[in-house]
Amino acid sequence: MSRQHIPLKDITIGTKGWMAKVIVEAKGMPRSSQRSPVKYQRMILRDSEGTKVQATIFESDIDKFSDVLTLYKTYYISNAVVKTILPQHRIAKNDYQWHINSKTVVEEVNEEYSSISVPPYNFVSFSEFSKYINSDAYVDIIGVVIHAYPPREIQTVNGPQRIQELLLVDQQYKYFFP
């Protein structure tokens, strides 16, 4: 049975007693912060209107939700901590992020009652990919990594960042190396 929920665009720091219905659109692997030993996991949640929000789970709560928040499944979520997010940390077009913790209520939506579809893909060939490099557009590519260069550290305005370059090939055996 469908429950009362509100769109993601209406959930802000001051919103009280909210419940959202979202699909897990992207889910990163748990990782450690570069500046501290804090372990975190980020994900992108999307509602039926297409609005997205970045959600982050920290430390021991990662294990609690590891089998609960599954990619492309729909959930009712309430009681997450809503915070503003700095632009340099933003991976979804939203001024807010959610911190999911042990007090957050997450309930899977029965498929029969889910009105949120799996996200559409915007596949781009390697020959067209360069048009999107400096844009805000989200694109998807299909390729096979044929060589992974050793990880290295670079200096950015936000401090040192660890990167790894990959050599990819697409279905036409065309290489892509930025």
Backbone hydrogen bonds, N-H to C=O, Kabsch-Sander energy under -0.5 kcal/mol:
donor,donor_aa,acceptor,acceptor_aa,energy
6,I,19,M,-2.6
10,D,7,P,-1.5
11,I,8,L,-1.8
12,T,10,D,-0.7
15,T,12,T,-1.3
20,A,77,I,-2.8
22,V,20,A,-0.6
22,V,75,Y,-2.7
23,I,46,R,-2.7
24,V,73,K,-2.0
25,E,23,I,-1.0
25,E,44,I,-2.2
26,A,44,I,-1.5
28,G,42,R,-2.9
31,R,40,Y,-3.0
33,S,38,V,-2.9
40,Y,31,R,-3.3
41,Q,57,I,-2.2
43,M,55,A,-2.3
44,I,26,A,-2.4
45,L,53,V,-2.7
46,R,23,I,-2.1
47,D,51,T,-2.1
50,G,47,D,-1.7
53,V,45,L,-2.3
54,Q,96,Y,-0.7
55,A,43,M,-2.9
56,T,98,W,-2.8
57,I,41,Q,-2.6
58,F,100,I,-0.6
59,E,39,K,-2.7
61,D,58,F,-1.7
62,I,59,E,-1.8
64,K,60,S,-1.2
65,F,61,D,-1.8
66,S,62,I,-0.6
66,S,63,D,-0.7
68,V,65,F,-0.8
69,L,65,F,-2.0
70,T,68,V,-1.3
72,Y,24,V,-3.3
73,K,70,T,-1.9
75,Y,22,V,-3.2
76,Y,107,E,-3.0
77,I,20,A,-2.6
77,I,75,Y,-0.5
78,S,105,V,-2.1
79,N,18,W,-0.6
81,V,99,H,-2.5
82,V,80,A,-0.6
83,K,81,V,-0.5
83,K,97,Q,-2.7
85,I,95,D,-1.9
89,H,86,L,-1.9
90,R,86,L,-0.6
90,R,87,P,-1.0
94,N,92,A,-2.1
97,Q,83,K,-2.9
98,W,54,Q,-2.5
99,H,81,V,-2.7
100,I,56,T,-2.4
100,I,98,W,-0.6
101,N,99,H,-0.5
104,T,101,N,-1.9
105,V,78,S,-2.6
106,V,104,T,-0.6
107,E,76,Y,-2.5
109,V,74,T,-2.9
113,Y,110,N,-2.3
114,S,111,E,-1.2
115,S,113,Y,-0.5
117,S,115,S,-0.5
124,V,140,D,-2.5
128,E,125,S,-1.0
129,F,125,S,-1.1
130,S,126,F,-0.6
131,K,128,E,-1.4
132,Y,129,F,-2.0
133,I,130,S,-0.9
135,S,132,Y,-1.6
139,V,137,A,-0.5
140,D,122,N,-2.5
144,V,169,V,-2.4
146,I,144,V,-0.6
146,I,167,L,-2.9
147,H,167,L,-1.2
149,Y,147,H,-0.6
149,Y,165,E,-2.4
152,R,163,I,-2.7
154,I,161,Q,-2.9
156,T,159,G,-1.5
159,G,156,T,-2.0
161,Q,154,I,-3.0
163,I,152,R,-3.1
167,L,147,H,-2.9
168,L,166,L,-0.6
168,L,176,F,-2.2
169,V,144,V,-1.8
170,D,174,K,-2.0
173,Y,170,D,-2.1
176,F,168,L,-2.4
